[in-house]
Amino acid sequence: MDTTSNEKSDEMPEFFLEKGKNTDKKKPDKKSFGLKKKETEVELKKDETSLIDADFNRNKLISKGINRMADLKLEDASHIFQLVLRINPNDVDALLKLGYCRFHLEDYTESMRAYDKVLDIDVTNADAWNFKSLVYYERKVYGKALDCADKAIDSDPTFGMAWYNRACYLSMLNQIPESLDALVRSIEIDVKNAKRAVKDKDFMNVRLEEGFRRIVEVVVIESLRQGYHTIGAIVWTTFLDKEDVIKCLTRLMKKGLVVKHEKRQVWSTIDTYDLVPEMANKIGTIKRGMLGIPSKSISKPIKNLKNLAEAIQLIRTTIDEEEVEKTIEYCNLFIDTEKCGQEMIDDFLEEHREVRLIKIRLKDKGVDFMQDNKKKMLAMFENMEISVTKKLRSDLARN
């Protein structure tokens, strides 16, 4: 979760203050009502145009500010939203976006000022209360952060992110049962909050609780439902640690919710996991290939990347377990052009040469070389796996 804040200032920044307008306009005398019809129509048309122009300029500025936010040019975006507020100091959308920009620029005083201005306009604005809670969170004032999250929920009981933040604040205040209750409520509203929670440092002190383990199970079941059936694919999609995934799958198998299979791959067998039919029928499933690739036909370049990803997983396992003979055997997968060799030459030429040297040195020095160079070899294959994964995602997106 994001988020610190200074004391609220009593002074409003200049851009919130509406410049005084000259109200000493001459009152219309009776003759004014006797204007010709044509003159009246001209004045009305001017008024309409000015209103349209103001609205057009406002929308144009808001759109420009959002684009700057997307480009992470938050100072530029702040300036643009300040221009909007000169048009209308009570523009809630501009105030919220200004507060967001100042918050991520760590200018918590101005961020808080913007949110307070919104609440002056509408005390039930759930977004403002939620954002204000994040400012207090950054300041480590968790009690006030919790109060603001509660007010956001009071304004909108279906606000999933406010419930999630409430769970975080309660965890930081060591109110474990209440934290888990709020987290479960946030997941009921939006299941993606389960995936968010499993890696959130704010829940470190509740990870051993049975309730939190059930949340991890929800995340793994959802990954299986989405069609990711191997440990590597589940780790990839959930960002859980491999050890946590294995423990979770073991618990789910004991509960009779998941079954384990062995599937023959190009060069080896691999363990796969499926929801039991009753569970699959109840929640529905999406059919995908081994790495989450849709089961429909895939192009040859994607197949080659998929095979390379499998080879990397195999050799990382044998290196980690210091199995010299198996590692030498799997080196051939990266060298032989009939297997992954051509892909290596095309995209990983330096690594291709390094694998050839590793094979020679392992044959010559055996386990001594393995132990001396284990970390270096694992790092190389890990970097390759990251590159292959990115390329796979990119190619799949284009298809």
C-alpha positions in Angstrom: 0.0 0.0 0.0 1.1 3.5 -0.7 1.5 6.5 1.4 3.0 10.4 5.4 1.5 13.7 6.1 2.2 16.9 7.9 -0.1 19.0 10.1 -3.0 20.4 8.2 -2.3 24.1 7.4 -5.0 26.7 8.0 -3.9 28.7 5.0 -5.3 27.7 1.6 -2.9 27.9 -1.4 -3.4 30.7 -3.8 -4.9 28.5 -6.5 -7.8 27.5 -4.2 -8.8 31.1 -3.6 -11.3 32.6 -6.1 -10.1 36.0 -7.2 -12.5 38.7 -6.1 -14.7 39.9 -8.9 -16.0 43.4 -9.4 -19.6 43.2 -8.3 -20.2 46.9 -8.6 -21.9 46.5 -11.9 -24.4 49.2 -12.8 -27.9 48.0 -12.1 -30.1 47.9 -15.2 -32.6 50.7 -15.4 -36.1 50.2 -16.7 -34.9 51.1 -20.2 -32.6 48.0 -20.2 -35.7 45.8 -20.5 -36.6 47.6 -23.6 -33.6 46.3 -25.6 -34.3 45.3 -29.2 -34.8 41.6 -29.7 -31.7 41.3 -31.9 -29.5 42.9 -29.2 -30.9 40.5 -26.6 -30.2 37.5 -28.8 -26.6 38.6 -29.4 -25.9 38.9 -25.6 -27.5 35.5 -24.9 -25.3 33.9 -27.6 -22.2 35.5 -26.1 -23.1 34.1 -22.6 -23.7 30.6 -24.0 -20.4 30.7 -25.9 -18.4 31.7 -22.8 -19.9 28.9 -20.8 -19.2 26.4 -23.6 -15.6 27.7 -23.9 -15.0 27.4 -20.2 -16.3 23.8 -20.1 -14.2 23.0 -23.2 -11.1 24.5 -21.7 -11.6 22.7 -18.4 -12.1 19.3 -20.1 -9.1 19.9 -22.3 -6.9 20.7 -19.3 -8.1 17.7 -17.3 -7.3 15.4 -20.3 -3.9 17.0 -20.6 -3.3 16.5 -16.9 -4.2 12.9 -17.0 -1.8 12.3 -19.9 1.0 13.9 -17.8 0.1 11.7 -14.9 0.3 8.6 -17.2 3.8 9.8 -18.3 4.7 10.2 -14.6 5.3 13.9 -15.1 3.5 14.8 -11.9 4.9 18.3 -11.5 3.5 19.2 -14.9 0.2 17.5 -14.1 0.0 19.4 -10.8 0.4 22.7 -12.6 -2.3 21.8 -15.1 -4.8 20.9 -12.4 -4.1 24.2 -10.7 -5.1 25.9 -13.9 -8.4 24.0 -13.8 -8.9 25.2 -10.3 -8.5 28.8 -11.4 -11.4 28.3 -13.6 -13.4 26.6 -10.8 -11.9 26.4 -7.3 -14.5 23.8 -6.4 -13.7 21.3 -9.2 -13.7 18.1 -7.2 -12.1 16.0 -9.9 -9.2 18.4 -10.3 -8.7 18.6 -6.6 -8.6 14.8 -6.2 -6.1 14.5 -9.1 -4.0 17.4 -7.7 -4.0 15.6 -4.3 -2.8 12.4 -6.0 0.0 14.2 -7.8 1.2 16.0 -4.7 1.0 12.7 -2.7 3.2 10.8 -5.1 5.6 13.8 -5.1 5.8 13.3 -1.3 4.3 16.8 -0.8 1.9 15.5 1.8 0.9 18.9 3.1 -0.5 20.1 -0.2 -2.0 16.6 -0.8 -3.9 16.8 2.5 -5.0 20.3 1.7 -6.5 19.2 -1.6 -8.4 16.3 0.0 -9.6 18.5 2.8 -10.9 21.0 0.3 -12.9 18.2 -1.4 -14.4 17.2 2.0 -15.3 20.9 2.6 -17.4 20.7 -0.6 -18.7 17.1 0.0 -18.1 15.5 3.4 -19.3 12.1 2.0 -16.7 11.9 -0.8 -15.4 8.4 -0.3 -12.4 8.8 -2.5 -11.2 11.9 -0.6 -11.5 10.0 2.7 -9.6 7.0 1.3 -6.8 9.2 -0.1 -6.6 11.1 3.1 -6.1 7.8 5.0 -3.1 7.1 2.8 -1.5 10.4 3.8 -1.8 9.5 7.4 -0.5 6.0 6.6 2.7 7.5 5.2 3.1 9.6 8.3 2.6 6.4 10.3 -0.4 7.8 12.1 -2.3 4.6 11.7 -5.1 5.5 14.1 -6.1 8.5 12.0 -5.6 6.5 8.8 -8.1 4.0 10.2 -10.6 6.7 11.1 -10.4 8.0 7.5 -10.8 4.6 6.0 -13.9 4.0 8.2 -15.4 7.3 6.9 -14.8 6.2 3.3 -16.6 2.9 4.0 -19.4 4.8 5.8 -19.8 6.8 2.6 -19.6 3.8 0.3 -19.9 0.3 2.0 -18.9 -1.4 -1.4 -15.6 0.5 -1.7 -13.3 -2.5 -1.9 -10.0 -0.5 -1.7 -11.1 1.3 1.4 -11.8 -2.1 3.1 -8.4 -3.3 1.9 -6.7 -0.2 3.4 -8.7 -0.6 6.6 -7.3 -4.2 6.8 -3.8 -2.8 6.4 -4.2 -0.2 9.1 -5.7 -2.7 11.5 -2.7 -5.0 10.9 -0.3 -2.2 11.6 -2.2 -1.6 14.8 -1.8 -5.4 15.6 -5.6 -5.9 15.6 -5.3 -9.2 13.8 -8.8 -10.7 13.8 -10.3 -7.3 12.8 -7.7 -7.0 10.0 -8.5 -10.4 8.6 -12.3 -9.6 8.7 -11.7 -6.4 6.7 -9.4 -8.1 4.2 -12.0 -10.9 3.6 -14.7 -8.2 3.0 -12.4 -6.4 0.5 -11.9 -9.7 -1.3 -15.6 -10.4 -1.4 -16.0 -7.1 -3.2 -13.0 -7.5 -5.5 -11.1 -10.9 -5.7 -8.0 -9.1 -7.0 -7.4 -7.8 -3.5 -6.5 -11.4 -2.5 -3.6 -11.4 -5.0 -2.6 -7.9 -3.8 -2.6 -9.0 -0.1 -0.3 -12.0 -0.4 2.7 -9.8 -1.2 1.8 -6.8 0.9 4.3 -6.1 3.6 1.6 -4.6 5.8 0.3 -8.2 6.4 3.6 -9.7 7.6 2.3 -10.1 11.2 -0.9 -12.0 10.0 0.7 -14.4 7.5 0.8 -17.3 10.0 -2.9 -16.9 10.8 -5.2 -19.6 9.4 -7.4 -16.9 7.9 -4.5 -15.5 5.8 -3.6 -19.0 4.6 -7.1 -19.4 3.3 -6.6 -16.1 1.4 -3.5 -17.6 -0.2 -5.5 -20.6 -1.2 -8.1 -18.3 -2.9 -5.3 -16.8 -4.9 -3.9 -20.2 -6.0 -7.4 -21.6 -6.8 -8.0 -18.5 -8.9 -4.8 -19.0 -10.8 -5.7 -22.7 -11.5 -9.2 -21.5 -12.6 -7.5 -19.1 -15.0 -5.7 -22.0 -16.6 -2.3 -21.9 -15.0 -1.4 -25.5 -14.0 2.3 -25.7 -13.2 4.1 -24.4 -10.1 6.2 -22.0 -12.3 3.1 -20.6 -14.0 1.3 -20.1 -10.6 4.4 -18.4 -9.2 4.5 -16.2 -12.3 0.9 -15.2 -12.1 0.4 -14.8 -8.4 3.9 -13.4 -7.4 3.9 -15.9 -4.5 7.1 -17.6 -3.5 7.6 -21.0 -4.9 7.7 -22.6 -1.4 4.4 -20.9 -0.5 2.8 -22.2 -3.7 4.0 -25.8 -3.0 2.7 -25.6 0.6 -0.6 -24.2 -0.6 -1.1 -26.9 -3.3 -0.3 -29.6 -0.7 -3.0 -28.2 1.6 -5.5 -28.0 -1.2 -4.8 -31.6 -2.3 -5.4 -32.7 1.3 -8.7 -30.9 1.3 -9.7 -32.7 -1.9 -9.9 -29.5 -3.9 -6.9 -30.1 -6.2 -5.5 -33.1 -8.0 -1.9 -33.6 -9.3 -0.9 -35.1 -12.7 2.2 -35.8 -14.6 2.4 -34.3 -18.0 4.9 -35.2 -20.7 6.7 -32.2 -22.1 9.1 -31.9 -25.0 12.1 -33.2 -23.0 10.8 -34.2 -19.7 7.7 -34.9 -17.5 6.3 -32.1 -15.3 3.9 -32.0 -12.5 0.6 -30.2 -13.2 -2.3 -29.4 -11.0 -6.0 -29.1 -11.6 -9.1 -28.3 -9.7 -11.2 -31.4 -9.0 -14.2 -31.6 -11.4 -16.8 -30.6 -8.8 -14.9 -27.4 -8.0 -14.1 -26.7 -11.6 -17.8 -27.0 -12.6 -18.8 -24.8 -9.7 -16.6 -21.8 -10.4 -15.8 -22.3 -14.1 -12.4 -22.6 -15.7 -10.4 -21.2 -18.6 -8.5 -23.6 -20.8 -4.9 -22.6 -21.4 -1.6 -24.2 -22.3 1.3 -24.9 -20.0 2.5 -21.3 -19.5 -1.0 -19.8 -19.5 -1.0 -19.6 -23.3 -4.5 -20.2 -24.7 -5.0 -23.8 -25.9 -5.8 -22.7 -29.5 -3.1 -22.9 -32.1 0.1 -20.9 -31.3 2.7 -19.6 -33.7 6.1 -21.4 -34.1 8.1 -18.5 -32.5 5.9 -18.7 -29.4 6.3 -22.5 -29.3 10.0 -22.0 -29.4 9.9 -19.5 -26.6 7.7 -21.9 -24.6 10.2 -24.7 -25.1 13.1 -22.4 -24.1 11.2 -21.4 -20.9 10.8 -25.1 -20.1 14.5 -25.9 -20.7 15.5 -23.0 -18.4 13.3 -24.3 -15.6 14.8 -27.8 -16.0 18.4 -26.7 -15.9 17.8 -24.3 -13.0 16.5 -27.2 -11.0 19.5 -29.4 -11.7 22.0 -26.6 -11.0 20.2 -25.8 -7.7 20.3 -29.5 -6.7 24.0 -29.8 -8.0 23.2 -32.7 -10.3 26.2 -32.5 -12.6 25.2 -35.2 -15.1 21.7 -33.9 -15.6 23.0 -30.4 -16.0 25.4 -31.5 -18.7 22.5 -33.3 -20.4 20.3 -30.2 -20.3 23.1 -28.0 -21.6 22.5 -29.8 -24.9 19.0 -28.4 -25.0 20.5 -24.9 -25.4 23.3 -25.9 -27.8 21.5 -28.2 -30.3 19.9 -26.2 -33.1 17.2 -28.9 -33.4 16.1 -28.0 -29.9 16.6 -24.5 -28.4 20.0 -23.8 -30.0 18.7 -21.6 -32.8 16.6 -19.5 -30.4 19.7 -19.1 -28.3 21.8 -18.0 -31.2 19.2 -15.5 -32.4 18.4 -13.9 -29.0 21.0 -15.1 -26.4 24.3 -15.4 -28.3 26.5 -14.6 -25.4 24.6 -17.0 -23.1 24.8 -19.6 -25.9 28.6 -19.4 -25.8 28.6 -19.5 -22.0 26.5 -22.7 -21.9 28.9 -24.4 -24.2 31.8 -23.4 -21.8 29.7 -24.6 -18.8 29.2 -28.0 -20.4 33.0 -28.4 -21.1 34.0 -27.3 -17.6 31.4 -29.5 -15.9 32.8 -32.5 -17.8 36.3 -31.5 -16.8 35.9 -30.4 -13.2 32.6 -31.9 -12.2 31.0 -30.9 -8.9 33.8 -28.6 -7.9 33.1 -26.3 -10.8 29.3 -26.6 -10.1 29.7 -25.5 -6.5 32.2 -22.7 -7.3 30.0 -21.2 -10.1 26.5 -22.2 -8.9 25.3 -18.6 -8.1 26.7 -17.2 -11.4 25.0 -19.9 -13.5 21.6 -19.6 -11.7 21.8 -15.8 -12.1 22.4 -16.1 -15.8 19.5 -18.5 -16.4 17.2 -16.4 -14.1 17.9 -13.3 -16.3 17.2 -15.4 -19.4 13.9 -16.6 -17.9 12.9 -13.0 -17.2 13.7 -12.0 -20.8 11.8 -15.0 -22.2 8.8 -14.3 -20.1 8.7 -10.7 -21.2 9.0 -11.7 -24.8 6.3 -14.3 -24.4 3.9 -11.8 -23.0 4.7 -9.3 -25.7 4.2 -11.8 -28.5 1.0 -13.2 -27.0 -0.4 -9.6 -26.7 0.2 -9.1 -30.4 -1.5 -12.3 -31.2 
